[in-house]
Structure formats: C-alpha cells, structure tokens
C-alpha cells in the first residue's frame, strides 16, 4: 500500500485556505488506483461550493430550492412521497479497500460503485447485491490533471476512438455483475467531451442502464447529453468525505439532510479507501441523526421515482 497526500484549496469568504486531503493508492501490476476521485478532481466545502485543484470556485451544489412539495405539503396534494429521500453512493469498491466491511454493515440500503478489473470487483458486487444494495460500475475516466496510473485498469481516455470507448465500457459492464448503471471515477476531462459521453451514454441506453454524474467537473456535459438521448439527468450533490474525518462526514450528512428536506431528495457520494472507516463511522452517526426525517434508498429507486425512469433496452 502506498499513500499519497494531496493538498487542495477551498474557497471561503472570497479567500482560499489550504486543506489537506488523504488518498490511498494501491499498487496493482505496476499501476495505482486512486482511492478517492474527489481528491484529484475537486472537493466540496461545507458551504456546498466545489473548488478545482487550483482553488477556483466551480459551482454551488446548494442551488435553488426545488418547488417539489415535501412533508405535509406533499401529503396534502395527494403525493405518495411524504418523506424526503437520500441515495448514498459509495465509490472505489473492487480493491479490498479499508472500510469495506464497515460500509457493508451500515443498516441502510446503499449504492455500491465498483471499479472493474480489480481483485475484489466481482466479490464486492456480489456482496452488495446479496445485501440488497444497488451496484454501479465505477468507470475510470480520464481527468484534466493527474497521472494516468491513478485511474486503474480499463480506463476511458480522451484520445480513444469511438470503437475503443465502446469496447472499454462494454468490457467494464461485463466485468461487474449486477450493475444497474455507471458513474465516473475521476473523469473531469471525459465528462466534458460530448463525443465520448455520447458513446458511453448510448451503451447505457442500449442496456437499460443510467449514468450518475459524480460532478467532478462543473462544465460536465453528461446531463445535457443524457437528456438529449432520453436518459435521466442524475447528478451527485454532495461529497461526504472531502475531508477524511468522521466528524466532517457527519457534518456533511447534515447538509445532505438539509438538501433532501428542501428539495425532496439528495444524492451524495462517499468512498472506501485509506480513511474508509472514518467515512463509515460518520455515515453511521448521520443515519442516527436523520432516520426520523428521511428515507435511505438505492439510486435505482430514486431514479424510478424522481425521473419516472422506465428503461427500454434494445439489447437482449
């Protein structure tokens, strides 16, 4: 195991402050896979602002409040959904990372994002499925900055031809059983490329899958391209473990609760990895705080309910 320390700057009050982030990178056949995509792609502050690696503000994740009725309002309008919903995605499974057992012991339904072609990829996907969790392929995709070896095997690169991109996506889907969708591992360069995302999303549509944009790039074209071809626009709202302490994760969970109550749902991402046990501990504490106000559901349930997703695969 080799550990790397990454420094990022977060915007606060118009000034930048240095924040130390820890990421674990594990050697596999001479390459390394980043334990946490958020570290190399961008981080979220507790104020809900994404900053890039140069400390420049990217985008507010708080956004305008939804007009979707919640709580008693929803009930009064005859809406079946009377409680807000939270979908927690945990990235970077597939390499026997720290925190795996602790995450799987959480008393809620999760969405488990598994990197392909790694030692425990199939084992982790099967374990998640048997637990009743949703499974995503955590597809390695080229970032704007960072060393290619951080991506791990099977990565989609911007220089690839259309045929090569399709082959990479199809191979990854074949390698991770039970997958009901894809989300991006790193990928700030690729998620801004309409050509490549068009191919990836076309494969999703053919197979009756959807794509969750981790939002490592605020100029991402994923949502726009998805809508153009008839897929739901599903995006991450909050990173839980941009700072690797249980107390910070629990604080982020309070932001998740606030957003869910305001907008009726929230998608959030955490990670297994070097500090995966801290992430699990923070989530567990957050669950205890939130259990009376929100429902924790899988991302597929949320997509079906919120976007009325009814897949029509064209492949057998």
ABEGO torsion letter per residue (X at the ends): XBBBBBBBBBBBGGBBBBBBBBBBBBBBGGBBBBABAAAAAEBBBAAGBBBBAAGBBABBAAEBBBABBBEAAAAAAGBABABBBBBBBBBGBGAGBBGAAAAAABABBBBBBBBBGBAAAAAAAAAAAAAGBBBBBBBBBBBABEBAAAAEBGBBBAABBAAAAAAAAAAAAAABBGBABBBBBEGAAAAABAAAAAAAAAAAAAAGBBBBBAGABAABAAAAAAAAAGBBBBBBABBAAABBBAAAAAAAAAAAAAAAAAAGBBBBBBBBEAAAAAAAAAAAAAAAAAAAABBBBBAAAAAAAAAGBBBBBABX
